Amino acid sequence: TMANSTSSSRTTAVVQPAKPADYRYDVFISYPHEPNLMGWVQRYFGPELQSAISNQLQRKIAPRIFLDRWEIKTGEEWERRLGHALRESIYLVPVLSAAYLRSKWCMTELDAFLHRERTQRLIAADGSGGLVQPVLWVKLETLPKKIGRKQFTDLSAYAWNTQAFANSQQYLAFQQEVRAFAAQLCRAGYFKMPPAKAALNVNKRHANAQPPRNMVRPRIK
């Protein structure tokens, strides 16, 4: 997730949905470039989630997780690369913090997947299910109304980006939480989802939007 946009005057980009064989990533992890959070995602959450999904699915090929620092190489056009990755990913896992809600690019990624949920009718009337599966990195009193009805996995007790955390008993509890989260993703069945029927909008106008005003209290598992 890039923290800001390099241009506010570019035209709206609509990224067409991928066919089943074109889904390159199982999960797109959306997160702000806040140093501690970024290190936690790259060192601990991302690898543990990949391992847990692999154990759940028992596939010969390891699940693909999109993290910008893993996948975008030096010299690549990062905006275009992010757009393709969003189109080619099944799930979005936003790692929520105050910095996430302030990040224009994070909110663009979130809006793109919420659009896909609505157009493909992959979300229940009560807001459950769907392709957006959020986790909380820090406890937040309120969240944007558009995702506030979703159930959240609270990982704020494990928000440590230190080697001491990796060597602690608390890390074992963290691994259990991530395994439960991966099982939830796999039970939903979207890893076998049909082709997307509607365009996945990666809309540059969202990148210029103000932080959300309609806020509700999060529903935490």
Residue, then its C-alpha position, 0 to 999 in steps of 0.5 A: t500500500m502506497a501512502n500517497s498518490t503522485s498525481s491528483s489530476r490523472t483520469t479515472a482508471v477502471v481495471q477490468p476483472a481477472k478470469p479465474a486462471d488470471y487470479r495471481y494472488d490469493v490475498f492482497i494485504s493493504y496497509p499504510h507505510e507506518p514503520n512499525l506496522m509495515g515491519w510487523v506485516q512484512r516480518y510476521f503477519g504476512p509470512e504467518l498468514q501465507s503459511a496458515i493458508s497453505n496448511q488449510l488448503q493443502r495445495k502443492i503450490a504455496p498461496r500467493i500473497f501480495l505485499d508491495r515490498w515483496e512484489i514491486k521491484t525497483g524500476e516498476e511503475w508502482e501505480r500500475r503494478l498496484g492496479h494489476a495486483l488489485r485486479e488479480s487478487i481474491y481477498l483484500v485484508p486491510v490492516l487497520s490503524a489510524a494511519y490506514l484511515r488517513s492514507k488515501w491509497c489505502m482507502t482507494e484499495l479498500d473502496a475498489f474491493l468494496h465495489r467488487e463485493r457489491t457488484q458481485r453480490l458477495i456481501a450479505a445484507d447484514g454486512s457479513g462475508g465478502l472479499v474484504q476481511p479486516v484485521l485490527w492492528v490497534k484498537l480503534e473507537t470508530l471505523p468508517k461506516k462502509i466497513g463498520r458492519k463487518q466482523f473484524t479480527d483483533l490482532s492489536a494484542y500482538a502488534w509488536n515488531t521486535q525479535a523479543f516478540a518473535n521469541s515469546q510465548q505471546y507469539l504462539a498465541f499470535q500464530q493461533e489467531v492467524r491460523a483461525f483467521a486463515a481458516q475463516l478465509c478458506r471456509a468462505g470458499y472464495f479461493k474457488m470463486p468464479p470470474a468477476k463480472a464487474a469492473l474493479n475500480v481503482n479510481k484516482r478520485h478516491a485518492n484525493a478524498q478526505p478521511p471518512r466522516n461517517m464512523v461506527r464502532p467496530r464489531i470485533k470477534 
